[in-house]
Amino acid sequence: MADAHQKQSTRARGRAIMLQGTASDVGKSVVTTALCRIFKQDGYKVAPFKSQNMALNSYVTPDGKEIGRAQGVQAEACGIMATTDMNPVLIKPMQDMQSQVVVHGKPYLNMSARNYRTDFLPTAKEIVTAAVERLKADYDLVVMEGAGSPAEINLKHNDIVNMNMAAWAEAPVILVADIDRGGVFASIVGTLELLEPAERDRVIGFIINKFRGDVELLRPGLDWLEERTGKPVLGVLPYADDLDIEAEDSVQLAQWKGRVDPENDIDIAVMALPRISNFTDIDPLNAEHDVRVRYVRRLDELGDPDIIILPGTKSTIADLEWLQASGLAAGIEQIRSRRAQLGKKTWVAGICGGYQMLGRSLADPHGVETEAGTKVAGLGLLPLRTTFTLEKRTEQVAGTVVSLHHKWGSMRGIAVQGYEIHMGTSHVDEDGGIEQRRGLLELSNLNVSEMEQGEALLDGTLSEDGYVFGTYLHGIFHNDAFRRQWLNMVRESKGIEPLPLMLHYQEQREQAFDRLADLARAHLDMERIYSIIS
C-alpha cells in the first residue's frame, strides 16, 4: 500500500502515468488494467486513458457511446463508469483499406489510412488533450496506454498516442517489453535509441512481461540493462495465460486453445470471421466447465459441434462472402442435415452481424459496407431480411425473454442485459409464424431516464424448430440465467441431465481483476512507481 505521504502528494493534482510498449501485443493493456486495479485498491480515484485505439472489440458507455473495449474493461477495474474521454478516438477497420473513425463515441467518417493521417490527425491534438485534461481534473490518477511502439519512425510526425501524448499530459513513461517473443534487451535498447533525447528522458523505467523461469537467471541481463540505459527495471511479470481478462482485439484468437476436458459435454464451434468484432461475447461460454469452445477458420476444423455460433463482425457482407467461399456455410448446412438424420440436434446462434447472416437477405442501399445498392442472399436459417442504415445504434439495453416458441418456454421471463452496436435493421418475413414474429427478447434502452422511456422493442427471432436463434444483443451470454438455461436445453437435446447455475460471471470478472492486481504487486516495485508518480 502507498503511505499517507505518497497519497497526499499524488492527490495534489490530477497526475498521469503512461504505459508504452516496444511493440504491439506486449501486454500494455493488461499491465494498465493491473495498475488501475492496484491504485483503486489503494484508495485512489483512478481512470484509464488511450487517446487512439484501433480495435473491433468495442464497448458501449452508459450514455450510449462507443469506445475501445480495453478502456471499458479498465474502467471496470477502476470501479467507475466508462466515458468517451477514456478513448476519444476509436478506429474500426473495415475492408478495402478503409476504417470507420469514431470520435467521442460516434461515427465521424470512413477514411483510408492516408486520409486519416493527412486530414484527421493534424486536428486531433485538441480532441485528445481536452479529454485527458478533463480526466486529470476529475481523478487523482490517470493511467494512460500507448499503441504499438513509440519508435515507429514513419508515424511519429503526427503521433497522438505515444510520446507526443505523454508530453501533452506531462506523464512519465514506463516501457513494457515482451520477453516471451525473444530479443527483449535489443527491443528495449533499440526503442530508446530511436527516441529523441527529450522522449528518452521521459522514460523512467521498464517492465519486462511474460517471463517464464527463474528470475535470478535473468538478473545479469537486468543489471546490464540498467547500467546500459541508466534506467531501472521496475519489475518482471511472469507469463500467465489464465488471467481471465478480456482480450483487447482478435489478434489473441490466433493463439486460442480453449479447454480440452473429458467433462466437456457440449462442443461449440465459433466462426472465426476475418473481421470478427466483440468476440468477448463468447468468453462466458468458455468459462462454463461443461463446454468446449473452438474457433473455426477452415472447413476441416468444423468437426461435429453441438452448437455453431456466428459472432459479430464489422463487415457483415464481406464476412458472409468469406463464409461461403471457405465452404463453411455449406459445411454448416451439411452438418445440420447429417445430424438430423441421426436424430441429433445442431443449435445455431447468431449475434449482431452473425444474426444478420442467418437471414434470407442483406441489402445495402446507401453503401454503408459495400457499393450502394448491393443485395446478397443470407444463409436462410431465419425468416429475416436486413437493410443497412446510415444511423448507428449504440445503446445499453435490458429486458426479458418473451419468445412464444414452445421449445423456449423454460426461457420465458428470464432477465437479460447487454448492449447493441449495429448499423442495420432486421425484419421477420410475413411467412414467419407468430412464434417467430413475436421476437426473442423485449428490450428497453438503459441510456435514457424513466421519463424518456418509450415502448420496449422486440429483438431477435427463432427458426421454426427453435434450434436457431439470432439477436442484436451483445453480452447475451454474460447473463448467467440465460446462459445456463440455454446450455441446459442443449444438454437435454443430447439426453444429458441439466446442471444448476454455478458460474456467476460478473463476480468471476471482479475476482480476476483482484488476481491480476495481486500478481502485479508481487512482481512490480510499486513503491518506486508511486515515487515516480509523485
TATALIN-V757476 format. One record per residue. N is the residue number from 1. SS is DSSP state (hx for helix, st for strand, lp for the rest). PSI is psi in whole degrees, 0 to 359 (* if undefined). OMEGA is omega in whole degrees, 0 to 359 (NA if undefined). Layout:
# TATALIN-V757476
n = [N	N]
ss = [SS	SS]
psi = [PSI	PSI]
omega = [OMEGA	OMEGA]
This chain:
# TATALIN-V757476
n = [1	2	3	4	5	6	7	8	9	10	11	12	13	14	15	16	17	18	19	20	21	22	23	24	25	26	27	28	29	30	31	32	33	34	35	36	37	38	39	40	41	42	43	44	45	46	47	48	49	50	51	52	53	54	55	56	57	58	59	60	61	62	63	64	65	66	67	68	69	70	71	72	73	74	75	76	77	78	79	80	81	82	83	84	85	86	87	88	89	90	91	92	93	94	95	96	97	98	99	100	101	102	103	104	105	106	107	108	109	110	111	112	113	114	115	116	117	118	119	120	121	122	123	124	125	126	127	128	129	130	131	132	133	134	135	136	137	138	139	140	141	142	143	144	145	146	147	148	149	150	151	152	153	154	155	156	157	158	159	160	161	162	163	164	165	166	167	168	169	170	171	172	173	174	175	176	177	178	179	180	181	182	183	184	185	186	187	188	189	190	191	192	193	194	195	196	197	198	199	200	201	202	203	204	205	206	207	208	209	210	211	212	213	214	215	216	217	218	219	220	221	222	223	224	225	226	227	228	229	230	231	232	233	234	235	236	237	238	239	240	241	242	243	244	245	246	247	248	249	250	251	252	253	254	255	256	257	258	259	260	261	262	263	264	265	266	267	268	269	270	271	272	273	274	275	276	277	278	279	280	281	282	283	284	285	286	287	288	289	290	291	292	293	294	295	296	297	298	299	300	301	302	303	304	305	306	307	308	309	310	311	312	313	314	315	316	317	318	319	320	321	322	323	324	325	326	327	328	329	330	331	332	333	334	335	336	337	338	339	340	341	342	343	344	345	346	347	348	349	350	351	352	353	354	355	356	357	358	359	360	361	362	363	364	365	366	367	368	369	370	371	372	373	374	375	376	377	378	379	380	381	382	383	384	385	386	387	388	389	390	391	392	393	394	395	396	397	398	399	400	401	402	403	404	405	406	407	408	409	410	411	412	413	414	415	416	417	418	419	420	421	422	423	424	425	426	427	428	429	430	431	432	433	434	435	436	437	438	439	440	441	442	443	444	445	446	447	448	449	450	451	452	453	454	455	456	457	458	459	460	461	462	463	464	465	466	467	468	469	470	471	472	473	474	475	476	477	478	479	480	481	482	483	484	485	486	487	488	489	490	491	492	493	494	495	496	497	498	499	500	501	502	503	504	505	506	507	508	509	510	511	512	513	514	515	516	517	518	519	520	521	522	523	524	525	526	527	528	529	530	531	532	533	534]
ss = [lp	lp	lp	hx	hx	hx	hx	hx	hx	hx	lp	lp	lp	lp	st	st	st	st	st	st	st	lp	lp	lp	lp	lp	lp	hx	hx	hx	hx	hx	hx	hx	hx	hx	hx	hx	hx	hx	hx	lp	lp	lp	lp	st	st	st	st	lp	lp	st	st	st	lp	lp	lp	st	st	st	lp	lp	lp	lp	lp	st	st	st	hx	hx	hx	hx	hx	hx	hx	hx	hx	hx	lp	lp	lp	lp	lp	hx	hx	hx	lp	lp	st	st	st	st	st	lp	lp	lp	lp	st	st	st	st	st	st	lp	lp	st	st	st	st	st	st	st	hx	hx	hx	hx	hx	hx	hx	hx	hx	hx	hx	hx	hx	hx	hx	hx	hx	hx	hx	hx	hx	hx	hx	hx	hx	hx	lp	lp	st	st	st	st	st	lp	lp	lp	lp	lp	lp	lp	hx	hx	hx	hx	hx	hx	lp	lp	lp	lp	hx	hx	hx	hx	hx	hx	lp	lp	lp	st	st	st	st	st	st	st	lp	lp	lp	lp	lp	hx	hx	hx	hx	hx	hx	hx	hx	hx	hx	lp	lp	lp	hx	hx	hx	hx	hx	hx	st	st	st	st	st	st	st	st	st	lp	lp	lp	hx	hx	hx	hx	hx	hx	hx	hx	hx	hx	hx	hx	hx	hx	hx	lp	lp	st	st	st	st	st	st	st	lp	lp	lp	lp	lp	lp	lp	lp	lp	lp	lp	hx	hx	hx	hx	hx	hx	lp	lp	lp	lp	lp	lp	lp	lp	lp	lp	st	st	st	st	st	st	lp	lp	lp	lp	st	st	lp	hx	hx	hx	hx	hx	hx	hx	hx	hx	lp	lp	lp	st	st	st	st	st	st	lp	lp	hx	hx	hx	lp	lp	lp	lp	lp	st	st	st	st	lp	st	st	lp	lp	hx	hx	hx	hx	hx	hx	hx	hx	hx	hx	lp	lp	hx	hx	hx	hx	hx	hx	hx	hx	hx	hx	hx	hx	hx	hx	lp	lp	lp	lp	lp	st	st	st	st	st	lp	hx	hx	hx	hx	hx	lp	lp	lp	st	st	st	st	lp	lp	lp	lp	lp	lp	lp	lp	lp	st	st	st	st	lp	lp	lp	lp	lp	lp	st	st	st	st	lp	lp	lp	lp	lp	st	st	st	st	st	st	st	st	st	lp	lp	lp	lp	hx	hx	hx	hx	hx	hx	lp	lp	lp	st	st	st	st	st	st	st	st	lp	lp	st	st	st	st	lp	lp	lp	lp	lp	hx	hx	hx	hx	lp	lp	lp	st	st	st	st	st	lp	lp	lp	lp	lp	lp	lp	lp	lp	lp	lp	st	st	st	lp	st	st	lp	lp	lp	lp	lp	st	st	st	st	lp	lp	st	lp	hx	hx	hx	lp	hx	hx	hx	hx	hx	hx	hx	hx	hx	hx	hx	hx	hx	hx	lp	lp	lp	lp	lp	lp	lp	lp	lp	lp	lp	hx	hx	hx	hx	hx	hx	hx	hx	hx	hx	hx	hx	hx	hx	hx	hx	hx	hx	hx	st	lp	hx	hx	hx	hx	hx	hx	hx	hx	lp]
psi = [148	145	171	324	317	317	316	317	324	325	4	328	169	121	161	148	145	138	117	165	159	346	175	153	35	355	19	316	319	318	320	316	318	314	322	315	319	313	322	313	328	7	10	152	108	148	150	164	134	115	319	124	135	110	150	353	98	176	139	125	165	335	17	30	160	128	174	140	327	318	328	317	319	324	320	319	329	348	30	166	139	146	167	343	337	342	77	336	121	129	123	103	139	233	168	43	26	149	149	125	121	122	123	47	358	143	132	296	157	125	151	164	321	314	326	317	322	327	326	311	322	340	359	342	315	322	310	325	323	322	312	327	324	319	317	330	332	344	154	317	141	121	110	150	133	190	140	233	144	353	19	94	321	345	353	334	317	29	128	9	346	250	322	317	321	319	316	324	359	47	129	153	132	128	124	133	147	111	340	332	355	159	33	320	321	321	323	308	320	320	313	319	330	358	153	157	316	325	320	322	332	337	120	3	176	149	124	125	156	45	134	125	197	118	336	332	339	347	316	323	322	317	318	317	317	321	320	323	340	17	147	150	117	357	157	110	134	157	130	117	15	35	338	34	134	137	149	320	173	353	332	335	339	333	9	131	330	187	134	112	136	337	3	93	336	126	121	127	118	128	118	74	145	327	37	139	153	43	349	351	333	341	315	329	319	338	345	132	344	14	142	125	129	137	122	128	340	157	323	354	352	318	218	66	152	326	137	129	130	109	187	161	150	337	89	311	315	319	330	318	322	318	321	316	328	349	356	325	312	324	322	315	323	319	315	318	315	317	323	322	333	5	18	147	139	122	140	134	138	133	127	249	324	324	315	319	328	347	188	328	156	128	140	73	333	3	37	317	329	199	136	135	358	139	128	158	140	193	343	20	346	146	65	143	132	138	125	140	163	335	133	130	117	109	148	133	161	154	212	162	126	6	140	359	133	326	337	20	322	345	341	131	352	133	143	156	148	213	158	137	101	155	80	157	146	138	138	134	157	335	355	140	169	328	328	318	336	333	169	316	153	118	146	150	127	354	4	161	166	327	331	352	127	196	138	146	146	143	144	169	174	158	168	324	353	0	353	130	154	153	154	358	102	143	12	326	355	349	111	312	318	311	312	318	322	316	325	326	319	316	313	326	341	1	26	142	141	161	150	161	117	335	118	99	321	322	320	323	316	319	325	320	318	322	320	317	319	318	315	317	321	340	357	150	81	328	318	322	318	321	321	316	322	*]
omega = [175	179	187	180	179	181	182	182	180	184	178	175	178	180	179	172	187	173	172	185	175	180	172	174	174	178	180	184	181	179	177	179	180	180	176	182	179	181	176	180	182	172	180	168	192	179	175	177	169	188	183	180	172	184	173	179	188	189	178	180	180	178	172	178	186	176	176	184	181	180	174	178	178	176	176	178	177	182	182	175	179	174	180	175	181	175	186	180	178	178	181	181	177	178	178	175	179	175	172	179	180	181	184	169	181	179	180	177	165	187	170	178	180	181	177	182	185	187	186	187	180	180	190	184	182	181	187	180	178	180	182	178	176	178	180	178	185	187	176	184	171	179	187	179	175	180	180	181	176	183	176	191	183	184	190	186	181	182	172	189	181	189	176	181	178	180	180	182	183	185	169	186	169	182	180	180	183	181	184	180	177	177	187	181	177	182	179	182	179	178	180	182	183	177	172	182	181	178	180	179	182	178	186	178	185	166	176	188	172	180	176	175	185	184	179	176	179	189	179	178	179	178	178	182	180	179	183	186	185	182	186	166	186	177	174	183	181	174	180	180	181	184	182	174	184	177	182	184	191	174	180	184	179	180	185	177	184	179	174	187	179	182	178	183	185	179	182	175	178	179	181	184	181	182	182	178	178	180	176	171	186	187	182	178	179	179	178	188	180	186	169	180	176	173	189	180	183	181	182	176	189	177	183	187	172	182	173	181	171	185	178	179	177	181	188	185	179	181	173	177	176	180	180	182	181	184	182	178	177	179	178	181	178	179	180	181	181	180	179	178	179	181	179	182	173	179	180	177	176	180	177	179	176	175	179	179	183	183	183	183	176	182	181	186	185	181	180	181	185	177	181	179	180	174	183	176	175	182	174	179	176	180	195	174	184	174	178	183	181	182	180	179	176	184	165	186	176	180	183	172	183	184	178	184	185	182	183	181	181	180	187	179	179	181	178	177	180	182	178	172	179	177	181	175	182	182	178	179	182	180	172	182	180	179	180	182	180	182	181	185	169	190	174	181	178	186	180	181	179	179	183	185	175	180	178	183	175	181	171	177	182	171	182	181	176	183	177	174	176	182	172	187	170	181	183	180	173	177	191	184	179	184	184	182	177	177	177	174	178	179	182	178	177	182	181	181	176	179	175	176	180	183	174	196	181	175	179	178	179	178	179	177	181	177	178	179	178	179	181	179	185	188	177	176	186	178	179	179	176	180	179	180	184	NA]
